[in-house]
């Protein structure tokens, strides 16, 4: 839940996401999200509680490096 609440005291990506300006100070938000960070935290906590209050998975948490190739053909 630390990630959802305060990005574990690291770069505040979630806070920036809810501003809707992509963390660009001069960006203009055309249509703010109807969601709030508080609502996201509330729903995230409900999910954690539904999972018995513990993480189900391994330490990698699905964060393994993936190798993809992309081919674009502009014709």
PQR file with spaces between the fields and no chain letter, atoms N, CA, C, O and H, PARSE charges and radii, in Angstrom:
ATOM       1  N    UNK     1       0.812   -1.191    0.000 -0.4000 1.5000
ATOM       2  CA   UNK     1       0.000    0.000    0.000 -0.0000 2.0000
ATOM       3  C    UNK     1       0.859    1.260    0.000  0.5500 1.7000
ATOM       4  O    UNK     1       0.388    2.334   -0.376 -0.5500 1.4000
ATOM       5  N    UNK     2       2.114    1.132    0.420 -0.4000 1.5000
ATOM       6  CA   UNK     2       3.002    2.295    0.408 -0.0000 2.0000
ATOM       7  C    UNK     2       3.161    2.874   -0.984  0.5500 1.7000
ATOM       8  O    UNK     2       3.282    4.087   -1.153 -0.5500 1.4000
ATOM       9  H    UNK     2       2.496    0.259    0.725  0.4000 1.0000
ATOM      10  N    UNK     3       3.159    1.995   -1.984 -0.4000 1.5000
ATOM      11  CA   UNK     3       3.286    2.467   -3.363 -0.0000 2.0000
ATOM      12  C    UNK     3       2.054    3.283   -3.757  0.5500 1.7000
ATOM      13  O    UNK     3       2.178    4.317   -4.414 -0.5500 1.4000
ATOM      14  H    UNK     3       3.060    1.009   -1.847  0.4000 1.0000
ATOM      15  N    UNK     4       0.892    2.831   -3.366 -0.4000 1.5000
ATOM      16  CA   UNK     4      -0.342    3.521   -3.728 -0.0000 2.0000
ATOM      17  C    UNK     4      -0.505    4.857   -2.994  0.5500 1.7000
ATOM      18  O    UNK     4      -1.054    5.814   -3.541 -0.5500 1.4000
ATOM      19  H    UNK     4       0.791    1.991   -2.832  0.4000 1.0000
ATOM      20  N    UNK     5      -0.025    4.906   -1.759 -0.4000 1.5000
ATOM      21  CA   UNK     5      -0.226    6.105   -0.946 -0.0000 2.0000
ATOM      22  C    UNK     5       0.820    7.179   -1.205  0.5500 1.7000
ATOM      23  O    UNK     5       0.489    8.358   -1.333 -0.5500 1.4000
ATOM      24  H    UNK     5       0.421    4.129   -1.315  0.4000 1.0000
ATOM      25  N    UNK     6       2.095    6.766   -1.283 -0.4000 1.5000
ATOM      26  CA   UNK     6       3.142    7.775   -1.380 -0.0000 2.0000
ATOM      27  C    UNK     6       4.351    7.300   -2.174  0.5500 1.7000
ATOM      28  O    UNK     6       5.466    7.773   -1.957 -0.5500 1.4000
ATOM      29  H    UNK     6       2.364    5.809   -1.179  0.4000 1.0000
ATOM      30  N    UNK     7       4.128    6.359   -3.101 -0.4000 1.5000
ATOM      31  CA   UNK     7       5.194    5.840   -3.962 -0.0000 2.0000
ATOM      32  C    UNK     7       6.448    5.470   -3.175  0.5500 1.7000
ATOM      33  O    UNK     7       7.571    5.675   -3.634 -0.5500 1.4000
ATOM      34  H    UNK     7       3.222    5.975   -3.277  0.4000 1.0000
ATOM      35  N    UNK     8       6.231    4.920   -1.979 -0.4000 1.5000
ATOM      36  CA   UNK     8       7.333    4.457   -1.131 -0.0000 2.0000
ATOM      37  C    UNK     8       8.421    5.515   -0.970  0.5500 1.7000
ATOM      38  O    UNK     8       9.611    5.198   -0.958 -0.5500 1.4000
ATOM      39  H    UNK     8       5.318    4.753   -1.607  0.4000 1.0000
ATOM      40  N    UNK     9       8.004    6.770   -0.847 -0.4000 1.5000
ATOM      41  CA   UNK     9       8.914    7.907   -0.667 -0.0000 2.0000
ATOM      42  C    UNK     9       9.889    8.091   -1.818  0.5500 1.7000
ATOM      43  O    UNK     9      10.966    8.660   -1.640 -0.5500 1.4000
ATOM      44  H    UNK     9       7.037    7.027   -0.857  0.4000 1.0000
ATOM      45  N    UNK    10       9.515    7.614   -2.991 -0.4000 1.5000
ATOM      46  CA   UNK    10      10.347    7.777   -4.190 -0.0000 2.0000
ATOM      47  C    UNK    10       9.659    8.813   -5.088  0.5500 1.7000
ATOM      48  O    UNK    10       8.820    9.577   -4.613 -0.5500 1.4000
ATOM      49  H    UNK    10       8.640    7.152   -3.135  0.4000 1.0000
ATOM      50  N    UNK    11       9.999    8.844   -6.356 -0.4000 1.5000
ATOM      51  CA   UNK    11       9.379    9.768   -7.301 -0.0000 2.0000
ATOM      52  C    UNK    11       7.866    9.610   -7.240  0.5500 1.7000
ATOM      53  O    UNK    11       7.356    8.491   -7.291 -0.5500 1.4000
ATOM      54  H    UNK    11      10.681    8.223   -6.742  0.4000 1.0000
ATOM      55  N    UNK    12       7.157   10.703   -7.132 -0.4000 1.5000
ATOM      56  CA   UNK    12       5.713   10.696   -6.915 -0.0000 2.0000
ATOM      57  C    UNK    12       4.920   10.579   -8.218  0.5500 1.7000
ATOM      58  O    UNK    12       4.218   11.508   -8.617 -0.5500 1.4000
ATOM      59  H    UNK    12       7.571   11.612   -7.090  0.4000 1.0000
ATOM      60  N    UNK    13       5.043    9.423   -8.870 -0.4000 1.5000
ATOM      61  CA   UNK    13       4.362    9.209  -10.139 -0.0000 2.0000
ATOM      62  C    UNK    13       2.843    9.180   -9.981  0.5500 1.7000
ATOM      63  O    UNK    13       2.125    9.728  -10.816 -0.5500 1.4000
ATOM      64  H    UNK    13       5.612    8.668   -8.545  0.4000 1.0000
ATOM      65  N    UNK    14       2.359    8.558   -8.938 -0.4000 1.5000
ATOM      66  CA   UNK    14       0.911    8.452   -8.763 -0.0000 2.0000
ATOM      67  C    UNK    14       0.307    9.825   -8.506  0.5500 1.7000
ATOM      68  O    UNK    14      -0.739   10.150   -9.069 -0.5500 1.4000
ATOM      69  H    UNK    14       2.943    8.113   -8.259  0.4000 1.0000
ATOM      70  N    UNK    15       0.938   10.630   -7.674 -0.4000 1.5000
ATOM      71  CA   UNK    15       0.454   11.986   -7.419 -0.0000 2.0000
ATOM      72  C    UNK    15       0.408   12.775   -8.726  0.5500 1.7000
ATOM      73  O    UNK    15      -0.560   13.486   -8.993 -0.5500 1.4000
ATOM      74  H    UNK    15       1.787   10.366   -7.217  0.4000 1.0000
ATOM      75  N    UNK    16       1.455   12.647   -9.537 -0.4000 1.5000
ATOM      76  CA   UNK    16       1.491   13.332  -10.835 -0.0000 2.0000
ATOM      77  C    UNK    16       0.386   12.825  -11.752  0.5500 1.7000
ATOM      78  O    UNK    16      -0.221   13.606  -12.484 -0.5500 1.4000
ATOM      79  H    UNK    16       2.242   12.069   -9.321  0.4000 1.0000
ATOM      80  N    UNK    17       0.126   11.533  -11.716 -0.4000 1.5000
ATOM      81  CA   UNK    17      -0.905   10.956  -12.587 -0.0000 2.0000
ATOM      82  C    UNK    17      -2.277   11.562  -12.291  0.5500 1.7000
ATOM      83  O    UNK    17      -3.055   11.816  -13.211 -0.5500 1.4000
ATOM      84  H    UNK    17       0.620   10.898  -11.121  0.4000 1.0000
ATOM      85  N    UNK    18      -2.571   11.791  -11.027 -0.4000 1.5000
ATOM      86  CA   UNK    18      -3.873   12.342  -10.684 -0.0000 2.0000
ATOM      87  C    UNK    18      -3.982   13.832  -10.974  0.5500 1.7000
ATOM      88  O    UNK    18      -5.095   14.355  -11.035 -0.5500 1.4000
ATOM      89  H    UNK    18      -1.938   11.585  -10.280  0.4000 1.0000
ATOM      90  N    UNK    19      -2.877   14.526  -11.154 -0.4000 1.5000
ATOM      91  CA   UNK    19      -2.932   15.914  -11.604 -0.0000 2.0000
ATOM      92  C    UNK    19      -3.303   15.960  -13.082  0.5500 1.7000
ATOM      93  O    UNK    19      -3.928   16.914  -13.545 -0.5500 1.4000
ATOM      94  H    UNK    19      -1.973   14.101  -11.105  0.4000 1.0000
ATOM      95  N    UNK    20      -2.909   14.914  -13.822 -0.4000 1.5000
ATOM      96  CA   UNK    20      -3.246   14.830  -15.230 -0.0000 2.0000
ATOM      97  C    UNK    20      -2.353   15.641  -16.139  0.5500 1.7000
ATOM      98  O    UNK    20      -2.702   15.868  -17.297 -0.5500 1.4000
ATOM      99  H    UNK    20      -2.401   14.139  -13.446  0.4000 1.0000
ATOM     100  N    UNK    21      -1.204   16.085  -15.646 -0.4000 1.5000
ATOM     101  CA   UNK    21      -0.321   16.918  -16.477 -0.0000 2.0000
ATOM     102  C    UNK    21       0.976   16.207  -16.869  0.5500 1.7000
ATOM     103  O    UNK    21       1.909   16.838  -17.365 -0.5500 1.4000
ATOM     104  H    UNK    21      -0.920   15.900  -14.705  0.4000 1.0000
ATOM     105  N    UNK    22       1.028   14.890  -16.645 -0.4000 1.5000
ATOM     106  CA   UNK    22       2.198   14.075  -16.997 -0.0000 2.0000
ATOM     107  C    UNK    22       3.467   14.591  -16.332  0.5500 1.7000
ATOM     108  O    UNK    22       4.565   14.431  -16.866 -0.5500 1.4000
ATOM     109  H    UNK    22       0.270   14.378  -16.242  0.4000 1.0000
ATOM     110  N    UNK    23       3.313   15.208  -15.171 -0.4000 1.5000
ATOM     111  CA   UNK    23       4.419   15.757  -14.383 -0.0000 2.0000
ATOM     112  C    UNK    23       5.157   16.868  -15.122  0.5500 1.7000
ATOM     113  O    UNK    23       6.322   17.142  -14.833 -0.5500 1.4000
ATOM     114  H    UNK    23       2.421   15.339  -14.738  0.4000 1.0000
ATOM     115  N    UNK    24       4.485   17.503  -16.067 -0.4000 1.5000
ATOM     116  CA   UNK    24       5.057   18.646  -16.782 -0.0000 2.0000
ATOM     117  C    UNK    24       4.413   19.899  -16.196  0.5500 1.7000
ATOM     118  O    UNK    24       3.206   20.102  -16.329 -0.5500 1.4000
ATOM     119  H    UNK    24       3.538   17.281  -16.301  0.4000 1.0000
ATOM     120  N    UNK    25       5.203   20.718  -15.563 -0.4000 1.5000
ATOM     121  CA   UNK    25       4.665   21.872  -14.834 -0.0000 2.0000
ATOM     122  C    UNK    25       3.843   22.804  -15.713  0.5500 1.7000
ATOM     123  O    UNK    25       2.888   23.414  -15.233 -0.5500 1.4000
ATOM     124  H    UNK    25       6.184   20.553  -15.456  0.4000 1.0000
ATOM     125  N    UNK    26       4.190   22.928  -16.978 -0.4000 1.5000
ATOM     126  CA   UNK    26       3.485   23.864  -17.852 -0.0000 2.0000
ATOM     127  C    UNK    26       2.357   23.207  -18.643  0.5500 1.7000
ATOM     128  O    UNK    26       1.700   23.873  -19.444 -0.5500 1.4000
ATOM     129  H    UNK    26       4.966   22.433  -17.368  0.4000 1.0000
ATOM     130  N    UNK    27       2.125   21.930  -18.434 -0.4000 1.5000
ATOM     131  CA   UNK    27       1.080   21.225  -19.185 -0.0000 2.0000
ATOM     132  C    UNK    27      -0.307   21.686  -18.734  0.5500 1.7000
ATOM     133  O    UNK    27      -0.515   22.031  -17.571 -0.5500 1.4000
ATOM     134  H    UNK    27       2.658   21.390  -17.784  0.4000 1.0000
ATOM     135  N    UNK    28      -1.232   21.685  -19.664 -0.4000 1.5000
ATOM     136  CA   UNK    28      -2.615   22.054  -19.382 -0.0000 2.0000
ATOM     137  C    UNK    28      -3.446   20.775  -19.348  0.5500 1.7000
ATOM     138  O    UNK    28      -3.351   19.938  -20.246 -0.5500 1.4000
ATOM     139  H    UNK    28      -1.063   21.405  -20.609  0.4000 1.0000
ATOM     140  N    UNK    29      -4.250   20.635  -18.320 -0.4000 1.5000
ATOM     141  CA   UNK    29      -5.118   19.472  -18.180 -0.0000 2.0000
ATOM     142  C    UNK    29      -6.434   19.800  -18.870  0.5500 1.7000
ATOM     143  O    UNK    29      -7.160   20.699  -18.448 -0.5500 1.4000
ATOM     144  H    UNK    29      -4.327   21.315  -17.591  0.4000 1.0000
ATOM     145  N    UNK    30      -6.733   19.065  -19.932 -0.4000 1.5000
ATOM     146  CA   UNK    30      -7.973   19.335  -20.669 -0.0000 2.0000
ATOM     147  C    UNK    30      -9.191   18.744  -19.986  0.5500 1.7000
ATOM     148  O    UNK    30     -10.236   19.390  -19.902 -0.5500 1.4000
ATOM     149  H    UNK    30      -6.142   18.334  -20.275  0.4000 1.0000
ATOM     150  N    UNK    31      -9.061   17.515  -19.495 -0.4000 1.5000
ATOM     151  CA   UNK    31     -10.195   16.865  -18.837 -0.0000 2.0000
ATOM     152  C    UNK    31      -9.653   16.075  -17.646  0.5500 1.7000
ATOM     153  O    UNK    31      -9.136   14.972  -17.820 -0.5500 1.4000
ATOM     154  H    UNK    31      -8.213   16.990  -19.563  0.4000 1.0000
ATOM     155  N    UNK    32      -9.767   16.629  -16.445 -0.4000 1.5000
ATOM     156  CA   UNK    32      -9.245   15.917  -15.278 -0.0000 2.0000
ATOM     157  C    UNK    32      -9.990   14.616  -15.044  0.5500 1.7000
ATOM     158  O    UNK    32     -11.171   14.491  -15.370 -0.5500 1.4000
ATOM     159  H    UNK    32     -10.187   17.525  -16.304  0.4000 1.0000
ATOM     160  N    UNK    33      -9.289   13.657  -14.480 -0.4000 1.5000
ATOM     161  CA   UNK    33      -9.900   12.373  -14.174 -0.0000 2.0000
ATOM     162  C    UNK    33     -10.960   12.531  -13.086  0.5500 1.7000
ATOM     163  O    UNK    33     -10.783   13.337  -12.172 -0.5500 1.4000
ATOM     164  H    UNK    33      -8.330   13.758  -14.215  0.4000 1.0000
ATOM     165  N    UNK    34     -12.057   11.777  -13.167 -0.4000 1.5000
ATOM     166  CA   UNK    34     -13.054   11.827  -12.101 -0.0000 2.0000
ATOM     167  C    UNK    34     -12.587   11.062  -10.855  0.5500 1.7000
ATOM     168  O    UNK    34     -13.206   11.167   -9.796 -0.5500 1.4000
ATOM     169  H    UNK    34     -12.201   11.123  -13.910  0.4000 1.0000
ATOM     170  N    UNK    35     -11.515   10.304  -10.979 -0.4000 1.5000
ATOM     171  CA   UNK    35     -10.966    9.544   -9.859 -0.0000 2.0000
ATOM     172  C    UNK    35     -10.116   10.447   -8.992  0.5500 1.7000
ATOM     173  O    UNK    35      -9.650   11.500   -9.426 -0.5500 1.4000
ATOM     174  H    UNK    35     -11.012   10.218  -11.839  0.4000 1.0000
ATOM     175  N    UNK    36      -9.923   10.012   -7.758 -0.4000 1.5000
ATOM     176  CA   UNK    36      -9.002   10.692   -6.856 -0.0000 2.0000
ATOM     177  C    UNK    36      -8.008    9.660   -6.329  0.5500 1.7000
ATOM     178  O    UNK    36      -8.265    8.456   -6.361 -0.5500 1.4000
ATOM     179  H    UNK    36     -10.302    9.156   -7.406  0.4000 1.0000
ATOM     180  N    UNK    37      -6.886   10.148   -5.851 -0.4000 1.5000
ATOM     181  CA   UNK    37      -5.913    9.236   -5.270 -0.0000 2.0000
ATOM     182  C    UNK    37      -6.506    8.578   -4.023  0.5500 1.7000
ATOM     183  O    UNK    37      -6.257    7.399   -3.772 -0.5500 1.4000
ATOM     184  H    UNK    37      -6.678   11.125   -5.825  0.4000 1.0000
ATOM     185  N    UNK    38      -7.277    9.315   -3.249 -0.4000 1.5000
ATOM     186  CA   UNK    38      -7.912    8.732   -2.064 -0.0000 2.0000
ATOM     187  C    UNK    38      -8.825    7.571   -2.433  0.5500 1.7000
ATOM     188  O    UNK    38      -8.844    6.552   -1.744 -0.5500 1.4000
ATOM     189  H    UNK    38      -7.479   10.273   -3.453  0.4000 1.0000
ATOM     190  N    UNK    39      -9.591    7.721   -3.531 -0.4000 1.5000
ATOM     191  CA   UNK    39     -10.480    6.642   -3.976 -0.0000 2.0000
ATOM     192  C    UNK    39      -9.658    5.434   -4.429  0.5500 1.7000
ATOM     193  O    UNK    39     -10.023    4.295   -4.139 -0.5500 1.4000
ATOM     194  H    UNK    39      -9.576    8.550   -4.091  0.4000 1.0000
ATOM     195  N    UNK    40      -8.558    5.674   -5.135 -0.4000 1.5000
ATOM     196  CA   UNK    40      -7.700    4.579   -5.568 -0.0000 2.0000
ATOM     197  C    UNK    40      -7.125    3.835   -4.362  0.5500 1.7000
ATOM     198  O    UNK    40      -7.082    2.605   -4.349 -0.5500 1.4000
ATOM     199  H    UNK    40      -8.262    6.600   -5.371  0.4000 1.0000
ATOM     200  N    UNK    41      -6.684    4.585   -3.351 -0.4000 1.5000
ATOM     201  CA   UNK    41      -6.134    3.967   -2.139 -0.0000 2.0000
ATOM     202  C    UNK    41      -7.210    3.146   -1.440  0.5500 1.7000
ATOM     203  O    UNK    41      -6.947    2.035   -0.980 -0.5500 1.4000
ATOM     204  H    UNK    41      -6.719    5.585   -3.361  0.4000 1.0000
ATOM     205  N    UNK    42      -8.420    3.691   -1.361 -0.4000 1.5000
ATOM     206  CA   UNK    42      -9.527    2.974   -0.729 -0.0000 2.0000
ATOM     207  C    UNK    42      -9.791    1.634   -1.433  0.5500 1.7000
ATOM     208  O    UNK    42      -9.913    0.598   -0.779 -0.5500 1.4000
ATOM     209  H    UNK    42      -8.634    4.594   -1.734  0.4000 1.0000
ATOM     210  N    UNK    43      -9.877    1.664   -2.751 -0.4000 1.5000
ATOM     211  CA   UNK    43     -10.141    0.431   -3.506 -0.0000 2.0000
ATOM     212  C    UNK    43      -8.954   -0.524   -3.454  0.5500 1.7000
ATOM     213  O    UNK    43      -9.138   -1.741   -3.417 -0.5500 1.4000
ATOM     214  H    UNK    43      -9.778    2.506   -3.282  0.4000 1.0000
ATOM     215  N    UNK    44      -7.747    0.014   -3.452 -0.4000 1.5000
ATOM     216  CA   UNK    44      -6.552   -0.829   -3.340 -0.0000 2.0000
ATOM     217  C    UNK    44      -6.528   -1.539   -1.993  0.5500 1.7000
ATOM     218  O    UNK    44      -6.207   -2.725   -1.916 -0.5500 1.4000
ATOM     219  H    UNK    44      -7.598    1.003   -3.482  0.4000 1.0000
ATOM     220  N    UNK    45      -6.868   -0.813   -0.934 -0.4000 1.5000
ATOM     221  CA   UNK    45      -6.902   -1.427    0.397 -0.0000 2.0000
ATOM     222  C    UNK    45      -7.976   -2.504    0.470  0.5500 1.7000
ATOM     223  O    UNK    45      -7.769   -3.546    1.092 -0.5500 1.4000
ATOM     224  H    UNK    45      -7.129    0.150   -0.996  0.4000 1.0000
ATOM     225  N    UNK    46      -9.123   -2.259   -0.161 -0.4000 1.5000
ATOM     226  CA   UNK    46     -10.184   -3.269   -0.196 -0.0000 2.0000
ATOM     227  C    UNK    46      -9.701   -4.531   -0.894  0.5500 1.7000
ATOM     228  O    UNK    46     -10.033   -5.640   -0.475 -0.5500 1.4000
ATOM     229  H    UNK    46      -9.291   -1.413   -0.666  0.4000 1.0000
ATOM     230  N    UNK    47      -8.915   -4.370   -1.962 -0.4000 1.5000
ATOM     231  CA   UNK    47      -8.365   -5.536   -2.673 -0.0000 2.0000
ATOM     232  C    UNK    47      -7.381   -6.280   -1.776  0.5500 1.7000
ATOM     233  O    UNK    47      -7.427   -7.508   -1.694 -0.5500 1.4000
ATOM     234  H    UNK    47      -8.645   -3.469   -2.303  0.4000 1.0000
ATOM     235  N    UNK    48      -6.493   -5.553   -1.103 -0.4000 1.5000
ATOM     236  CA   UNK    48      -5.536   -6.196   -0.184 -0.0000 2.0000
ATOM     237  C    UNK    48      -6.293   -6.957    0.900  0.5500 1.7000
ATOM     238  O    UNK    48      -5.948   -8.094    1.222 -0.5500 1.4000
ATOM     239  H    UNK    48      -6.456   -4.556   -1.169  0.4000 1.0000
ATOM     240  N    UNK    49      -7.317   -6.334    1.457 -0.4000 1.5000
ATOM     241  CA   UNK    49      -8.118   -6.994    2.490 -0.0000 2.0000
ATOM     242  C    UNK    49      -8.785   -8.253    1.945  0.5500 1.7000
ATOM     243  O    UNK    49      -8.832   -9.276    2.629 -0.5500 1.4000
ATOM     244  H    UNK    49      -7.597   -5.410    1.196  0.4000 1.0000
ATOM     245  N    UNK    50      -9.304   -8.185    0.711 -0.4000 1.5000
ATOM     246  CA   UNK    50      -9.951   -9.344    0.091 -0.0000 2.0000
ATOM     247  C    UNK    50      -8.958  -10.486   -0.142  0.5500 1.7000
ATOM     248  O    UNK    50      -9.352  -11.651   -0.196 -0.5500 1.4000
ATOM     249  H    UNK    50      -9.265   -7.355    0.155  0.4000 1.0000
ATOM     250  N    UNK    51      -7.683  -10.156   -0.278 -0.4000 1.5000
ATOM     251  CA   UNK    51      -6.640  -11.162   -0.469 -0.0000 2.0000
ATOM     252  C    UNK    51      -6.087  -11.671    0.866  0.5500 1.7000
ATOM     253  O    UNK    51      -5.058  -12.345    0.908 -0.5500 1.4000
ATOM     254  H    UNK    51      -7.363   -9.209   -0.235  0.4000 1.0000
ATOM     255  N    UNK    52      -6.779  -11.341    1.937 -0.4000 1.5000
ATOM     256  CA   UNK    52      -6.348  -11.804    3.250 -0.0000 2.0000
ATOM     257  C    UNK    52      -5.227  -10.959    3.839  0.5500 1.7000
ATOM     258  O    UNK    52      -4.563  -11.378    4.787 -0.5500 1.4000
ATOM     259  H    UNK    52      -7.615  -10.793    1.902  0.4000 1.0000
ATOM     260  N    UNK    53      -5.018   -9.784    3.287 -0.4000 1.5000
ATOM     261  CA   UNK    53      -4.028   -8.872    3.829 -0.0000 2.0000
ATOM     262  C    UNK    53      -2.596   -9.232    3.524  0.5500 1.7000
ATOM     263  O    UNK    53      -1.677   -8.722    4.163 -0.5500 1.4000
ATOM     264  H    UNK    53      -5.558   -9.444    2.517  0.4000 1.0000
ATOM     265  N    UNK    54      -2.392  -10.108    2.551 -0.4000 1.5000
ATOM     266  CA   UNK    54      -1.017  -10.485    2.211 -0.0000 2.0000
ATOM     267  C    UNK    54      -0.864  -10.587    0.707  0.5500 1.7000
ATOM     268  O    UNK    54      -1.842  -10.720   -0.029 -0.5500 1.4000
ATOM     269  H    UNK    54      -3.139  -10.523    2.032  0.4000 1.0000
ATOM     270  N    UNK    55       0.390  -10.523    0.262 -0.4000 1.5000
ATOM     271  CA   UNK    55       0.704  -10.611   -1.154 -0.0000 2.0000
ATOM     272  C    UNK    55       0.688  -12.067   -1.589  0.5500 1.7000
ATOM     273  O    UNK    55       1.258  -12.920   -0.909 -0.5500 1.4000
ATOM     274  H    UNK    55       1.185  -10.415    0.860  0.4000 1.0000
ATOM     275  N    UNK    56       0.056  -12.357   -2.690 -0.4000 1.5000
ATOM     276  CA   UNK    56       0.032  -13.701   -3.262 -0.0000 2.0000
ATOM     277  C    UNK    56       0.891  -13.686   -4.517  0.5500 1.7000
ATOM     278  O    UNK    56       0.496  -13.109   -5.531 -0.5500 1.4000
ATOM     279  H    UNK    56      -0.407  -11.663   -3.243  0.4000 1.0000
ATOM     280  N    UNK    57       2.026  -14.293   -4.463 -0.4000 1.5000
ATOM     281  CA   UNK    57       2.925  -14.326   -5.607 -0.0000 2.0000
ATOM     282  C    UNK    57       4.352  -14.470   -5.132  0.5500 1.7000
ATOM     283  O    UNK    57       4.610  -14.690   -3.949 -0.5500 1.4000
ATOM     284  H    UNK    57       2.348  -14.761   -3.640  0.4000 1.0000
ATOM     285  N    UNK    58       5.271  -14.344   -6.063 -0.4000 1.5000
ATOM     286  CA   UNK    58       6.676  -14.461   -5.685 -0.0000 2.0000
ATOM     287  C    UNK    58       7.321  -13.077   -5.637  0.5500 1.7000
ATOM     288  O    UNK    58       6.676  -12.071   -5.935 -0.5500 1.4000
ATOM     289  H    UNK    58       5.061  -14.166   -7.025  0.4000 1.0000
ATOM     290  N    UNK    59       8.593  -13.036   -5.261 -0.4000 1.5000
ATOM     291  CA   UNK    59       9.277  -11.766   -5.083 -0.0000 2.0000
ATOM     292  C    UNK    59       9.392  -10.959   -6.366  0.5500 1.7000
ATOM     293  O    UNK    59       9.485   -9.733   -6.311 -0.5500 1.4000
ATOM     294  H    UNK    59       9.117  -13.852   -5.018  0.4000 1.0000
ATOM     295  N    UNK    60       9.390  -11.618   -7.520 -0.4000 1.5000
ATOM     296  CA   UNK    60       9.546  -10.883   -8.777 -0.0000 2.0000
ATOM     297  C    UNK    60       8.313  -10.033   -9.081  0.5500 1.7000
ATOM     298  O    UNK    60       8.412   -9.030   -9.788 -0.5500 1.4000
ATOM     299  H    UNK    60       9.315  -12.614   -7.564  0.4000 1.0000
ATOM     300  N    UNK    61       7.166  -10.424   -8.557 -0.4000 1.5000
ATOM     301  CA   UNK    61       5.936   -9.642   -8.703 -0.0000 2.0000
ATOM     302  C    UNK    61       5.599   -9.377  -10.175  0.5500 1.7000
ATOM     303  O    UNK    61       4.926   -8.397  -10.492 -0.5500 1.4000
ATOM     304  H    UNK    61       7.086  -11.239   -7.983  0.4000 1.0000
ATOM     305  N    UNK    62       6.064  -10.243  -11.062 -0.4000 1.5000
ATOM     306  CA   UNK    62       5.795  -10.051  -12.476 -0.0000 2.0000
ATOM     307  C    UNK    62       6.693   -9.030  -13.138  0.5500 1.7000
ATOM     308  O    UNK    62       6.421   -8.594  -14.257 -0.5500 1.4000
ATOM     309  H    UNK    62       6.611  -11.039  -10.804  0.4000 1.0000
ATOM     310  N    UNK    63       7.757   -8.644  -12.463 -0.4000 1.5000
ATOM     311  CA   UNK    63       8.630   -7.581  -12.972 -0.0000 2.0000
ATOM     312  C    UNK    63       9.879   -8.136  -13.652  0.5500 1.7000
ATOM     313  O    UNK    63      10.961   -7.566  -13.519 -0.5500 1.4000
ATOM     314  H    UNK    63       7.978   -8.998  -11.554  0.4000 1.0000
ATOM     315  N    UNK    64       9.739   -9.221  -14.363 -0.4000 1.5000
ATOM     316  CA   UNK    64      10.872   -9.773  -15.091 -0.0000 2.0000
ATOM     317  C    UNK    64      11.044   -9.022  -16.401  0.5500 1.7000
ATOM     318  O    UNK    64      10.068   -8.587  -17.011 -0.5500 1.4000
ATOM     319  H    UNK    64       8.859   -9.684  -14.471  0.4000 1.0000
ATOM     320  N    UNK    65      12.282   -8.875  -16.826 -0.4000 1.5000
ATOM     321  CA   UNK    65      12.545   -8.213  -18.096 -0.0000 2.0000
ATOM     322  C    UNK    65      11.944   -9.026  -19.234  0.5500 1.7000
ATOM     323  O    UNK    65      12.093  -10.246  -19.300 -0.5500 1.4000
ATOM     324  H    UNK    65      13.075   -9.229  -16.330  0.4000 1.0000
ATOM     325  N    UNK    66      11.272   -8.329  -20.115 -0.4000 1.5000
ATOM     326  CA   UNK    66      10.676   -8.956  -21.290 -0.0000 2.0000
ATOM     327  C    UNK    66      11.471   -8.524  -22.519  0.5500 1.7000
ATOM     328  O    UNK    66      12.007   -7.417  -22.562 -0.5500 1.4000
ATOM     329  H    UNK    66      11.151   -7.337  -20.061  0.4000 1.0000
ATOM     330  N    UNK    67      11.543   -9.383  -23.494 -0.4000 1.5000
ATOM     331  CA   UNK    67      12.239   -9.062  -24.733 -0.0000 2.0000
ATOM     332  C    UNK    67      11.232   -9.097  -25.869  0.5500 1.7000
ATOM     333  O    UNK    67      10.698  -10.148  -26.224 -0.5500 1.4000
ATOM     334  H    UNK    67      11.108  -10.283  -23.459  0.4000 1.0000
ATOM     335  N    UNK    68      10.991   -7.934  -26.423 -0.4000 1.5000
ATOM     336  CA   UNK    68      10.058   -7.815  -27.534 -0.0000 2.0000
ATOM     337  C    UNK    68      10.768   -7.203  -28.731  0.5500 1.7000
ATOM     338  O    UNK    68      11.718   -6.435  -28.586 -0.5500 1.4000
ATOM     339  H    UNK    68      11.424   -7.080  -26.135  0.4000 1.0000
ATOM     340  N    UNK    69      10.299   -7.551  -29.888 -0.4000 1.5000
ATOM     341  CA   UNK    69      10.794   -6.930  -31.108 -0.0000 2.0000
ATOM     342  C    UNK    69       9.590   -6.306  -31.816  0.5500 1.7000
ATOM     343  O    UNK    69       8.509   -6.892  -31.867 -0.5500 1.4000
ATOM     344  H    UNK    69       9.527   -8.175  -30.006  0.4000 1.0000
ATOM     345  N    UNK    70       9.793   -5.144  -32.342 -0.4000 1.5000
ATOM     346  CA   UNK    70       8.717   -4.437  -33.025 -0.0000 2.0000
ATOM     347  C    UNK    70       9.207   -4.069  -34.416  0.5500 1.7000
ATOM     348  O    UNK    70      10.274   -3.478  -34.575 -0.5500 1.4000
ATOM     349  H    UNK    70      10.671   -4.667  -32.301  0.4000 1.0000
ATOM     350  N    UNK    71       8.432   -4.418  -35.401 -0.4000 1.5000
ATOM     351  CA   UNK    71       8.786   -4.094  -36.776 -0.0000 2.0000
ATOM     352  C    UNK    71       7.697   -3.181  -37.326  0.5500 1.7000
ATOM     353  O    UNK    71       6.522   -3.548  -37.356 -0.5500 1.4000
ATOM     354  H    UNK    71       7.565   -4.898  -35.272  0.4000 1.0000
ATOM     355  N    UNK    72       8.099   -1.983  -37.761 -0.4000 1.5000
ATOM     356  CA   UNK    72       7.166   -1.041  -38.350 -0.0000 2.0000
ATOM     357  C    UNK    72       7.483   -0.899  -39.828  0.5500 1.7000
ATOM     358  O    UNK    72       8.641   -0.735  -40.210 -0.5500 1.4000
ATOM     359  H    UNK    72       9.053   -1.684  -37.737  0.4000 1.0000
ATOM     360  N    UNK    73       6.478   -0.962  -40.635 -0.4000 1.5000
ATOM     361  CA   UNK    73       6.649   -0.836  -42.075 -0.0000 2.0000
ATOM     362  C    UNK    73       5.826    0.357  -42.539  0.5500 1.7000
ATOM     363  O    UNK    73       4.597    0.291  -42.576 -0.5500 1.4000
ATOM     364  H    UNK    73       5.536   -1.096  -40.325  0.4000 1.0000
ATOM     365  N    UNK    74       6.483    1.425  -42.885 -0.4000 1.5000
ATOM     366  CA   UNK    74       5.801    2.615  -43.368 -0.0000 2.0000
ATOM     367  C    UNK    74       5.769    2.578  -44.893  0.5500 1.7000
ATOM     368  O    UNK    74       6.760    2.904  -45.547 -0.5500 1.4000
ATOM     369  H    UNK    74       7.481    1.479  -42.856  0.4000 1.0000
ATOM     370  N    UNK    75       4.648    2.188  -45.447 -0.4000 1.5000
ATOM     371  CA   UNK    75       4.524    2.165  -46.909 -0.0000 2.0000
ATOM     372  C    UNK    75       3.350    3.004  -47.344  0.5500 1.7000
ATOM     373  O    UNK    75       3.078    3.112  -48.539 -0.5500 1.4000
ATOM     374  H    UNK    75       3.843    1.923  -44.915  0.4000 1.0000
